Amino acid sequence: ESFGIPIEDLFLMREESVTGELPPAKFLLRKADGELIELNNLAEIAPGVRNVGREGLAIKRFKGLGEMNADELWETTMDPKERTLLRVVISEDMNDLEQADLDAREADRIFRLLMGENVEDRRRFIEDNAINVKNLDI
């Protein structure tokens, strides 16, 4: 109500009058092409915006690269125009051979843990480190 919208507008539903007329919608969503979508109440705004945003999109999720066909792999991973390459630096001081060796061993350990056959160890690692996740796509 602090925004000037009465609380009853949250779940308001339009009903036809006895003459069969429908009152005007409380909210209108204007698409880029100018089309107006009528929304009955505040609760319909977020789903309405989401639906408009998804028009023309097909959302797919893959557990791994092996589930993709060649076109999907190119489009999502291999295309130089779309991909992002990140440099992984193992040691800050490349002259410190002892630290570089320790870092390389740790990188190998983590790689084997995440890509290896031991599912239980991988699951434990993921559970232990879940708190550190910044971007989760579920």
N, C-alpha and C positions, 0 to 999 in steps of 0.2 A: 504493500500500500504506500510505502514511502516514495515510489516512483509514479504515483498518481493512477495506479491500476487497481481497481477493487479486487479483493481476494476471491470474490465469487466468479471473476473472469477466468480463474485458473481452469475450471472444468466445465464452463458454460457450454451448453449445447443449444443450437438453434432448432426451433420447432416451427413447423408450418402453422400458419393461422387457420382459422375456420374457412377462410376463402382459398386456402391452398398456397398462399404466398409464404416465401421464406424470407425472414428479415435479413438485412445485410450482414455479412460476416464482420466480426469484431476486428479481425486482423487480415491483412493481405500480404502475400509474399510475391514480390515482383521478380521474375526471372530475367536473365540478360536479354532475352529476345522480346521482353515486354509483356509476356503472358503473366496474368495474375492468378495466383492460387489462393483460394479462400481458406482461411483457418478459423475454426470456431472458437478456440480458446487458447490461453497461454500454453497449455500442455501440448498443443499441436505444433508449436513454433519450432522447437529443436528437431523433432522428427521430420518436419516439412523441409527445413533447411538441409538436413542430411540427405533426404531423398532427392532434392534438386541437385545437390553436389555430386551425387552418385550417378546421375543420368549419363549414359554413354560409357560408364566405367564397368569393367568386369574385374572383380577382386578375386585373386587366386592366392593361395598360400601353399608353399612347398616346404617340406621338412628338410629337404636336401637337394643338392644339385642333380643327383641321380634321378629325381622324379620329373625333371624337365625334359622336354624335347629340344632338339637343336635350336629351333627358332626362339623358344622361350629363354634358353640359356644365353643366346646372343643378345637378346633384347634386355635381359635383366642384369647380366654379369659381364659379358665380353665386349660389348660395343664400346669402343674408345670414346665416343661422343657422350655416352651416358655414365660410364663407370667412374669410380673414384679410387685412385690408388693412394694408399697411405704408406709412408716409409716407417718401418719398425726399426727403432734404434735399440740395440741390445745393451751397449755400454756407452756411457757418456764420454769416457776417456778411452779411445781406441788404443792408446799406448799402454794401458794397464791390462796386460795380457792375462793376468790371473783373474781379474774381474770379468773380462770378456769371456773367459772359459767358464766361470761360474754362471754367468748370464746365459750363455749358450746351452749349458746343461739344464738350467731351469726352464728355458724355452722348450727344449726337447721333452722334458718331463711333462710340462703342461700340454704340449701337442699330443704326446702319446696318451695322456689321460683323457683328453677330449675326443680324440680320433680313434682311440684303441678299442679293443673288444670288451674291456671290463666295464660293464654297464653300471654296476653298483658303485664303483669308485667315481665314475662320471656323474652319476646322480647325486652322490654326496657332495662333490665339488660344486655342482650347480646349486644345490640347496644351501651350502655354506656361503656362497658368494652372491646369492640372489639379492641380498640387501644392497649390493653395490651397483645394481643395474640402473642405468639412467633412461634408456629408451627400450621399452618392452613392447613387442608387437605380438599381440595374442589374438 
